[in-house]
Amino acid sequence: MSEKKVLFLGPIPPPVHGFSAINAAMLDRLSNKNLTQVFNRASKNTGKLSSIKFFIEWVVLIISFFAASLCHPKSLYAGFSGGKGQLLDLPFFAIARLLRIPIYVHHHSFAYLNKPSRITATCIYIMGPARHITLCAEMAAALASTYKVSKSKITILSNAAFLPNTDFTPVDANHPQETNPVKIGFLSNITTEKGIFDFFAVIRRASEIGLSYQAEIVGPVDSSIKHKFQNELLKLPHTKHLGPLYGPDKQRFFQEIDLLLFPTRYANEAEPVTLHEALQAGATVVAMQRGCIGGMLPDHCGSAQPAETFEEKSLQKLQELITLNSAQRLNRRQEIIKHYQRTAKNSEQELQKLLQEICHHSLN
């Protein structure tokens, strides 16, 4: 008799974005533990007939899912969509519930937590006694209060569990070196919503009060702000745009910056992987308070601030770093790296428990 499978539902790359990337990482982990059957909700079609083709794909996927569900799979793991995509997820949840397949649903968005949704409420009702996987304690609390999900059915799993285990051990502190200007970084899609002009405001103010720094900006510039971005950039000394960086070049960026500023104004920001990458390399982080960000940044790692105090706190952290010599900066980086490593280790342990449950146990 063939081994029972875990059914996997959710978009996986291409295209690559935060949701599909974490889905792909989870699929890789599940596939190492158990046979999986994938139901990829990412559309393969573009062009004038894309909507019709996508609908046909979706219907075929549901039929295939129903057939697989009749073979008594162990469980269903689903990456939960953040918006109207939940309507596309709903039939899959209904089939799984009807056939008593244990459901594990992974939440990645604050969209339906910041603004309660009837579609989400319907999905959660249809799921019944599902296991809900959230990114942080703040997300878990919002899910429990907004949709009356029992806390006993919620597992907290940080995205830190899925980051590569890269060694960012700093240079030996026993080798004295000249203290260079503090390097400030920004890495994101460069848009107004992601806070590029808030970043410029901090840099401009640092110049006005005579603070010594270098600044590097990483990411693609949105076409709608390209002219304004270039004009602002030209006015700022010691500031350059490096364009998009990937792989070792991005790792090197995080290793070389002392302070990452993340002034996101995106209302539904959840748990930005960029912040984990910065902490993994030992950079101090100042970010705007959104979603899970507050819990990611204890005092010795940086600060999460409301928009109105972001600039003030960023300048304060910059001044603190300027006062440190090279050995003191190195010690700070080492403490931040140790904090991240503890977070990653705890997240990996939680992930292993979750994988064991998905692959070997039914929900009660």
Helices and strands as residue ranges (DSSP letters): E 6-9, H 18-33, E 36-39, H 50-69, E 75-79, H 85-98, E 103-106, H 111-114, H 118-127, E 131-134, H 137-147, G 151-153, E 154-156, G 159-162, E 182-187, H 196-208, E 213-218, G 223-225, H 226-235, E 239-243, H 247-256, E 259-262, H 273-280, E 284-288, H 293-296, G 299-301, E 302-305, H 307-323, H 326-360
